[in-house]
Amino acid sequence: MSDTNLVNQMRSLSHELRLFGINQNIAKNAEIATANQLHPLEYLKIILEDEKAFRRERTAKALKTKAKFRSDAELEDWDHGFERGITKPRFKECASLQFYQNKESLLLTGTTGTGKTHFAIALGKKLCSEGVSVQFCSVNLLFEEAATEKIAGRYLHFIKKLKQVAVLILDDFGLRNYSHDEASILLDVLEERYLKGSVILTSQVEPQGWSKLFEDPVIADAIIDRLTKPSKKVVLNGPSYRDQVRPKKKLESELSLA
């Protein structure tokens, strides 16, 4: 039987078995095996590694879509040349995802434009690449969605659904004061997740100022306790990075029109 017929048969079998990672590289891997006179088990290892990589990439892509990230931020895009108060060792520590392994909260605080949301989303995407489920939520939109689910009689389902996510990103916490109902919703979300999953939270307000955001001091204490114990905190500071990016984009636009 010719090599072409064998490759075609392998393609047909791998497709039938839904081994799409093996399927897409059959011809290339067959050439590698022949050229290097690989042992059959070595060739088998190569094609199984291809299948594993394909499935991992497919899972990561699905998780990123489901997470509903609001930007394309990646850890590789972080500009270490722009001083924002986070050292490279500290950055690498966060990127190692140790906080997730320890089921800790990661609190990203600092003034507007310093990259809190960028960092949170980039970490979320890294988690998805590792096969970890993530959900990105603007805090204000979280409350609106929860209120809608309450009216529809699906509130408990909504809370349980968030509980199933391994890492919940709460973006822009503390932009305003919260009502009693909103505080109760946030406490429900955090209570279900406490010591079971991680939270990445971005805020312009330092934790010591969070109690002022809530009407009820008892609920405030409970929320702060569940967000901060246990937790790691990263403070980003300095001028807005957006001011750094805008002139570059303006110059690129002007050059493209020249």
Backbone hydrogen bonds in HBPLUS format (Angstrom, degrees):
<---DONOR---> <-ACCEPTOR-->    atom                        ^
c    i                          cat <-CA-CA->   ^        H-A-AA   ^      H-
h    n   atom  resd res      DA  || num        DHA   H-A  angle D-A-AA Bond
n    s   type  num  typ     dist DA aas  dist angle  dist       angle   num
A0006-LEU N   A0002-SER O   3.08 MM   4  6.40 156.1  2.14 148.6 155.5     1
A0007-VAL N   A0003-ASP O   2.90 MM   4  6.14 159.9  1.94 152.0 157.2     2
A0008-ASN N   A0004-THR O   2.95 MM   4  6.18 161.6  1.98 149.0 154.2     3
A0009-GLN N   A0005-ASN O   2.92 MM   4  6.12 154.3  1.98 145.5 152.5     4
A0010-MET N   A0006-LEU O   2.88 MM   4  6.12 157.1  1.94 148.6 155.2     5
A0011-ARG N   A0007-VAL O   2.87 MM   4  6.12 153.2  1.94 149.0 156.7     6
A0012-SER N   A0008-ASN O   2.97 MM   4  6.20 158.1  2.02 145.2 150.9     7
A0013-LEU N   A0009-GLN O   2.89 MM   4  6.13 165.2  1.91 153.1 156.8     8
A0014-SER N   A0010-MET O   2.86 MM   4  5.92 167.8  1.88 150.2 154.3     9
A0015-HIS N   A0011-ARG O   2.98 MM   4  6.01 152.2  2.06 142.6 150.2    10
A0016-GLU N   A0012-SER O   2.98 MM   4  6.13 158.2  2.03 144.7 151.1    11
A0017-LEU N   A0013-LEU O   2.94 MM   4  6.17 149.8  2.03 147.7 155.9    12
A0019-LEU N   A0014-SER O   2.69 MM   5  4.90 163.5  1.72 161.8 159.3    13
A0018-ARG N   A0015-HIS O   2.97 MM   3  4.81 155.1  2.04 100.1 107.4    14
A0023-ASN N   A0019-LEU O   2.97 MM   4  6.17 158.5  2.01 148.1 155.2    15
A0024-GLN N   A0020-PHE O   3.13 MM   4  6.17 156.0  2.19 143.7 146.1    16
A0025-ASN N   A0022-ILE O   3.31 MM   3  5.79 150.5  2.40 110.7 118.4    17
A0029-ASN N   A0025-ASN O   2.92 MM   4  5.99 169.2  1.93 158.4 161.9    18
A0030-ALA N   A0026-ILE O   2.89 MM   4  6.00 148.4  1.99 148.9 158.0    19
A0031-GLU N   A0027-ALA O   3.06 MM   4  6.31 152.9  2.14 147.2 153.7    20
A0032-ILE N   A0028-LYS O   3.03 MM   4  6.36 155.2  2.10 147.6 154.6    21
A0033-ALA N   A0029-ASN O   2.92 MM   4  6.08 161.6  1.96 145.7 150.5    22
A0034-THR N   A0030-ALA O   2.99 MM   4  6.16 157.8  2.04 144.8 150.7    23
A0035-ALA N   A0031-GLU O   2.88 MM   4  5.99 169.6  1.89 152.8 156.1    24
A0036-ASN N   A0032-ILE O   2.99 MM   4  6.02 151.9  2.07 146.9 153.7    25
A0038-LEU N   A0033-ALA O   3.02 MM   5  4.99 159.3  2.07 139.3 145.6    26
A0037-GLN N   A0034-THR O   3.31 MM   3  5.05 158.3  2.36  97.1 103.4    27
A0042-GLU N   A0039-HIS O   2.82 MM   3  5.13 125.8  2.11 108.7 124.0    28
A0043-TYR N   A0039-HIS O   3.04 MM   4  6.45 156.1  2.10 158.1 165.6    29
A0044-LEU N   A0040-PRO O   2.91 MM   4  6.14 156.0  1.97 144.6 151.8    30
A0045-LYS N   A0041-LEU O   2.95 MM   4  6.10 150.1  2.04 138.2 145.9    31
A0046-ILE N   A0042-GLU O   3.07 MM   4  6.38 151.4  2.16 144.1 151.1    32
A0047-ILE N   A0043-TYR O   3.10 MM   4  6.45 163.9  2.13 156.1 158.6    33
A0048-LEU N   A0044-LEU O   3.00 MM   4  6.14 152.2  2.08 147.6 155.5    34
A0049-GLU N   A0045-LYS O   2.95 MM   4  6.06 150.0  2.04 144.0 152.0    35
A0050-ASP N   A0046-ILE O   3.04 MM   4  6.32 147.5  2.14 143.1 152.0    36
A0051-GLU N   A0047-ILE O   3.09 MM   4  6.34 153.0  2.17 138.5 145.1    37
A0052-LYS N   A0048-LEU O   2.92 MM   4  6.18 157.0  1.97 146.1 152.4    38
A0053-ALA N   A0049-GLU O   2.93 MM   4  6.12 163.3  1.96 149.0 153.0    39
A0054-PHE N   A0050-ASP O   2.93 MM   4  6.10 157.5  1.98 147.9 154.4    40
A0055-ARG N   A0051-GLU O   2.98 MM   4  6.20 163.6  2.01 150.8 154.7    41
A0056-ARG N   A0052-LYS O   2.96 MM   4  6.14 156.0  2.01 148.2 155.4    42
A0057-GLU N   A0053-ALA O   2.97 MM   4  6.12 160.6  2.00 147.7 152.8    43
A0058-ARG N   A0054-PHE O   2.91 MM   4  6.12 156.8  1.96 148.2 155.1    44
A0059-THR N   A0055-ARG O   2.90 MM   4  6.06 158.0  1.95 146.6 152.3    45
A0060-ALA N   A0056-ARG O   2.93 MM   4  6.12 162.6  1.96 148.7 153.7    46
A0061-LYS N   A0057-GLU O   2.97 MM   4  6.14 157.8  2.02 146.5 152.2    47
A0062-ALA N   A0058-ARG O   3.08 MM   4  6.30 158.0  2.13 144.7 150.3    48
A0063-LEU N   A0059-THR O   2.89 MM   4  6.13 158.2  1.94 153.1 159.5    49
A0064-LYS N   A0060-ALA O   2.93 MM   4  6.12 156.4  1.98 149.5 155.6    50
A0065-THR N   A0061-LYS O   3.09 MM   4  6.30 154.3  2.16 144.9 151.5    51
A0066-LYS N   A0062-ALA O   2.99 MM   4  6.19 160.6  2.03 147.7 153.2    52
A0067-ALA N   A0063-LEU O   2.92 MM   4  6.02 137.7  2.10 141.6 152.8    53
A0068-LYS N   A0065-THR O   3.37 MM   3  5.72 148.7  2.47 105.7 113.2    54
A0136-PHE N   A0067-ALA O   2.95 MM  69  5.60 165.9  1.97 147.1 147.2    55
A0077-ASP N   A0074-GLU O   3.00 MM   3  5.35 151.8  2.08 108.3 117.1    56
A0078-TRP N   A0075-LEU O   3.18 MM   3  5.57 163.7  2.21 111.5 116.5    57
A0082-PHE N   A0079-ASP O   3.29 MM   3  5.76 165.2  2.31 110.6 115.0    58
A0237-ASN N   A0084-ARG O   2.89 MM 153  4.97 159.9  1.93 120.7 126.9    59
A0091-PHE N   A0087-THR O   2.87 MM   4  6.11 155.9  1.93 151.7 159.3    60
A0092-LYS N   A0088-LYS O   2.84 MM   4  6.05 162.1  1.88 154.6 158.8    61
A0093-GLU N   A0089-PRO O   2.93 MM   4  6.11 146.2  2.05 139.4 148.9    62
A0094-CYS N   A0090-ARG O   3.09 MM   4  6.40 157.4  2.14 147.7 152.1    63
A0095-ALA N   A0091-PHE O   2.93 MM   4  6.18 159.8  1.97 148.9 155.4    64
A0096-SER N   A0092-LYS O   2.91 MM   4  6.07 123.6  2.23 138.6 151.7    65
A0096-SER N   A0093-GLU O   3.28 MM   3  5.20 140.9  2.44  92.3 103.2    66
A0097-LEU N   A0094-CYS O   2.95 MM   3  5.50 161.1  1.99 115.3 121.5    67
A0100-TYR N   A0097-LEU O   3.08 MM   3  5.38 129.1  2.35 102.4 114.7    68
A0101-GLN N   A0097-LEU O   3.24 MM   4  6.68 157.1  2.29 147.4 153.4    69
A0102-ASN N   A0098-GLN O   2.94 MM   4  6.20 146.5  2.05 149.4 158.5    70
A0104-GLU N   A0099-PHE O   2.83 MM   5  5.04 175.6  1.83 158.8 158.2    71
A0103-LYS N   A0100-TYR O   2.99 MM   3  4.88 157.3  2.04 102.0 109.2    72
A0105-SER N   A0230-PRO O   3.12 MM 125  6.45 169.3  2.14 136.9 138.4    73
A0232-LYS N   A0105-SER O   2.81 MM 127  6.23 151.5  1.89 154.8 162.6    74
A0106-LEU N   A0199-VAL O   2.76 MM  93  6.26 156.8  1.81 157.2 164.3    75
A0201-LEU N   A0106-LEU O   2.92 MM  95  6.30 160.6  1.96 156.8 162.5    76
A0107-LEU N   A0232-LYS O   2.80 MM 125  6.15 169.6  1.81 161.9 164.2    77
A0234-VAL N   A0107-LEU O   2.79 MM 127  6.15 164.0  1.82 168.6 169.9    78
A0108-LEU N   A0201-LEU O   2.74 MM  93  5.97 176.9  1.74 174.3 174.9    79
A0203-SER N   A0108-LEU O   3.01 MM  95  6.44 149.2  2.10 154.6 157.9    80
A0109-THR N   A0234-VAL O   2.96 MM 125  6.34 158.4  2.01 158.9 165.6    81
A0236-LEU N   A0109-THR O   2.75 MM 127  6.11 169.5  1.76 165.8 164.6    82
A0110-GLY N   A0203-SER O   3.15 MM  93  6.70 134.3  2.37 146.0 155.8    83
A0241-TYR N   A0113-GLY O   2.66 MM 128  5.48 160.8  1.70 139.7 141.2    84
A0119-PHE N   A0115-GLY O   2.92 MM   4  5.99 165.8  1.94 150.4 154.0    85
A0120-ALA N   A0116-LYS O   2.93 MM   4  6.17 160.0  1.97 149.5 155.5    86
A0121-ILE N   A0117-THR O   2.88 MM   4  6.05 168.2  1.89 156.5 158.9    87
A0122-ALA N   A0118-HIS O   2.89 MM   4  6.03 163.3  1.92 151.5 157.0    88
A0123-LEU N   A0119-PHE O   2.93 MM   4  6.10 157.3  1.98 148.5 154.2    89
A0124-GLY N   A0120-ALA O   2.92 MM   4  6.12 149.8  2.01 140.9 150.2    90
A0125-LYS N   A0121-ILE O   2.84 MM   4  6.17 151.2  1.92 152.8 160.0    91
A0126-LYS N   A0122-ALA O   3.04 MM   4  6.30 149.9  2.13 141.1 149.4    92
A0127-LEU N   A0123-LEU O   2.95 MM   4  6.23 154.0  2.02 147.9 154.7    93
A0128-CYS N   A0124-GLY O   2.99 MM   4  6.31 154.4  2.05 144.6 151.5    94
A0129-SER N   A0125-LYS O   2.96 MM   4  6.21 150.7  2.05 144.8 152.4    95
A0130-GLU N   A0126-LYS O   3.17 MM   4  6.49 127.7  2.46 136.0 149.2    96
A0130-GLU N   A0127-LEU O   2.96 MM   3  5.06 136.1  2.16  98.2 111.3    97
A0132-VAL N   A0127-LEU O   2.92 MM   5  5.18 161.7  1.95 141.8 139.2    98
A0131-GLY N   A0128-CYS O   2.90 MM   3  4.98 158.0  1.95 108.1 112.2    99
A0167-VAL N   A0133-SER O   3.08 MM  34  6.44 144.4  2.21 147.1 157.8   100
A0135-GLN N   A0167-VAL O   3.04 MM  32  6.58 145.9  2.16 156.7 165.0   101
A0169-ILE N   A0135-GLN O   2.81 MM  34  6.04 176.1  1.81 163.2 164.6   102
A0137-CYS N   A0169-ILE O   2.83 MM  32  5.91 151.0  1.91 155.4 164.1   103
A0171-ASP N   A0137-CYS O   2.81 MM  34  6.05 171.3  1.82 157.7 160.5   104
A0142-LEU N   A0138-SER O   2.81 MM   4  6.00 145.6  1.93 153.1 164.4   105
A0139-VAL N   A0171-ASP O   3.04 MM  32  5.78 169.9  2.05 158.6 155.3   106
A0143-PHE N   A0139-VAL O   3.15 MM   4  6.49 154.4  2.22 151.3 155.4   107
A0144-GLU N   A0140-ASN O   3.20 MM   4  6.52 153.8  2.27 143.1 150.4   108
A0145-GLU N   A0141-LEU O   2.88 MM   4  6.06 162.2  1.91 150.4 154.9   109
A0146-ALA N   A0142-LEU O   2.89 MM   4  6.09 159.0  1.94 147.7 154.1   110
A0147-ALA N   A0143-PHE O   2.93 MM   4  6.09 155.2  2.00 144.5 151.0   111
A0148-THR N   A0144-GLU O   3.02 MM   4  6.28 155.1  2.09 145.5 152.0   112
A0149-GLU N   A0145-GLU O   2.91 MM   4  6.18 156.9  1.97 150.2 156.7   113
A0150-LYS N   A0146-ALA O   2.93 MM   4  6.17 146.0  2.05 144.6 153.9   114
A0151-ILE N   A0147-ALA O   3.14 MM   4  6.45 160.9  2.18 148.0 151.6   115
A0152-ALA N   A0148-THR O   3.09 MM   4  6.36 148.8  2.19 143.5 152.4   116
A0154-ARG N   A0149-GLU O   2.73 MM   5  4.90 155.1  1.79 158.0 153.9   117
A0153-GLY N   A0150-LYS O   3.02 MM   3  5.05 155.6  2.09 102.5 110.1   118
A0158-PHE N   A0154-ARG O   2.95 MM   4  6.17 151.4  2.04 149.6 158.3   119
A0158-PHE N   A0155-TYR O   3.04 MM   3  4.94 113.9  2.49  92.6 108.8   120
A0159-ILE N   A0155-TYR O   2.96 MM   4  6.33 156.7  2.02 155.8 160.9   121
A0160-LYS N   A0156-LEU O   2.98 MM   4  6.16 162.6  2.01 148.4 153.4   122
A0161-LYS N   A0157-HIS O   2.88 MM   4  5.99 146.2  1.99 143.9 153.3   123
A0162-LEU N   A0158-PHE O   3.17 MM   4  6.48 154.0  2.25 145.1 150.7   124
A0163-LYS N   A0159-ILE O   3.04 MM   4  6.29 143.6  2.17 140.8 151.5   125
A0164-GLN N   A0160-LYS O   3.19 MM   4  6.45 137.4  2.38 139.9 148.8   126
A0164-GLN N   A0161-LYS O   3.26 MM   3  5.35 132.7  2.50  95.7 107.1   127
A0165-VAL N   A0162-LEU O   3.21 MM   3  5.45 151.4  2.29 103.8 111.9   128
A0198-SER N   A0166-ALA O   3.09 MM  32  6.49 139.6  2.26 165.7 163.7   129
A0168-LEU N   A0198-SER O   3.04 MM  30  6.46 160.7  2.08 150.8 152.1   130
A0200-ILE N   A0168-LEU O   2.90 MM  32  6.24 157.3  1.96 141.9 148.8   131
A0170-LEU N   A0200-ILE O   2.77 MM  30  6.17 154.2  1.84 157.3 166.3   132
A0202-THR N   A0170-LEU O   3.00 MM  32  6.50 157.3  2.05 159.5 163.2   133
A0173-PHE N   A0202-THR O   2.89 MM  29  6.10 162.7  1.92 167.8 162.3   134
A0178-TYR N   A0213-LEU O   2.74 MM  35  5.90 170.5  1.75 169.8 168.0   135
A0183-ALA N   A0179-SER O   2.93 MM   4  6.15 158.5  1.98 149.0 155.2   136
A0184-SER N   A0180-HIS O   2.95 MM   4  6.18 152.3  2.02 146.8 154.4   137
A0185-ILE N   A0181-ASP O   3.00 MM   4  6.30 150.8  2.09 145.4 153.1   138
A0186-LEU N   A0182-GLU O   2.98 MM   4  6.27 165.8  2.00 153.5 156.5   139
A0187-LEU N   A0183-ALA O   2.94 MM   4  6.14 156.6  1.99 146.9 153.6   140
A0188-ASP N   A0184-SER O   2.95 MM   4  6.15 153.7  2.02 143.9 151.1   141
A0189-VAL N   A0185-ILE O   2.97 MM   4  6.29 159.8  2.02 154.1 159.1   142
A0190-LEU N   A0186-LEU O   2.97 MM   4  6.19 166.4  1.98 152.2 155.6   143
A0191-GLU N   A0187-LEU O   2.77 MM   4  5.77 156.7  1.82 149.5 156.6   144
A0192-GLU N   A0188-ASP O   3.20 MM   4  6.28 160.7  2.24 145.6 149.2   145
A0193-ARG N   A0190-LEU O   3.13 MM   3  5.12 131.6  2.37  95.2 108.4   146
A0194-TYR N   A0190-LEU O   2.93 MM   4  5.84 122.7  2.26 146.6 160.7   147
A0196-LYS N   A0193-ARG O   2.80 MM   3  5.17 160.8  1.84 138.3 137.3   148
A0197-GLY N   A0193-ARG O   3.09 MM   4  5.43 142.5  2.24 162.1 153.3   149
A0209-GLY N   A0206-GLU O   2.80 MM   3  5.59 162.8  1.83 129.5 135.5   150
A0210-TRP N   A0207-PRO O   3.10 MM   3  5.22 166.0  2.12 110.2 114.7   151
A0212-LYS N   A0209-GLY O   3.38 MM   3  5.94 148.4  2.49 110.8 117.8   152
A0213-LEU N   A0210-TRP O   2.95 MM   3  5.44 162.7  1.98 117.7 123.4   153
A0214-PHE N   A0211-SER O   3.49 MM   3  5.99 170.8  2.49 112.1 114.7   154
A0220-ALA N   A0216-ASP O   2.97 MM   4  6.17 159.8  2.01 152.5 159.2   155
A0221-ASP N   A0217-PRO O   2.94 MM   4  6.06 157.4  1.99 141.1 145.9   156
A0222-ALA N   A0218-VAL O   3.12 MM   4  6.40 155.5  2.18 143.8 150.5   157
A0223-ILE N   A0219-ILE O   2.90 MM   4  6.16 160.0  1.94 156.1 160.9   158
A0224-ILE N   A0220-ALA O   2.96 MM   4  6.14 172.5  1.97 156.5 158.6   159
A0225-ASP N   A0221-ASP O   2.91 MM   4  5.96 154.6  1.98 144.0 151.5   160
A0226-ARG N   A0222-ALA O   3.13 MM   4  6.31 156.3  2.18 143.7 149.0   161
A0227-LEU N   A0223-ILE O   3.00 MM   4  6.23 137.4  2.19 145.4 157.6   162
A0228-THR N   A0224-ILE O   2.96 MM   4  5.97 149.2  2.06 148.2 155.2   163
A0229-LYS N   A0225-ASP O   3.06 MM   4  5.71 139.4  2.23 143.1 149.0   164
A0243-ASP N   A0240-SER O   3.26 MM   3  5.62 138.1  2.45 102.3 111.5   165
A0244-GLN N   A0241-TYR O   2.95 MM   3  5.00 132.2  2.18  97.1 111.0   166
A0245-VAL N   A0241-TYR O   3.06 MM   4  6.42 143.3  2.19 145.9 156.3   167
A0246-ARG N   A0242-ARG O   2.95 MM   4  6.05 167.3  1.96 156.8 158.7   168
A0248-LYS N   A0245-VAL O   3.10 MM   3  5.41 119.2  2.48 106.6 121.1   169
A0249-LYS N   A0245-VAL O   3.06 MM   4  6.37 159.9  2.10 157.7 164.0   170
A0250-LYS N   A0246-ARG O   2.87 MM   4  6.07 157.9  1.92 156.7 163.3   171
A0251-LEU N   A0247-PRO O   2.94 MM   4  6.08 158.1  1.98 145.5 151.0   172
A0252-GLU N   A0248-LYS O   2.94 MM   4  6.17 161.4  1.97 150.0 155.0   173
A0253-SER N   A0249-LYS O   2.93 MM   4  6.12 153.1  2.01 143.9 151.2   174
A0254-GLU N   A0250-LYS O   2.95 MM   4  6.20 155.8  2.01 148.2 154.6   175
A0255-LEU N   A0251-LEU O   2.90 MM   4  6.12 155.5  1.96 151.1 157.9   176
A0256-SER N   A0252-GLU O   2.97 MM   4  6.15 148.9  2.07 142.6 150.8   177
A0257-LEU N   A0253-SER O   3.21 MM   4  6.44 132.8  2.45 137.1 148.5   178
A0257-LEU N   A0254-GLU O   3.24 MM   3  5.22 134.0  2.47  93.1 105.2   179
A0258-ALA N   A0254-GLU O   3.12 MM   4  6.26 120.2  2.50 134.9 149.8   180
A0258-ALA N   A0255-LEU O   3.20 MM   3  5.06 142.3  2.35  92.8 103.7   181
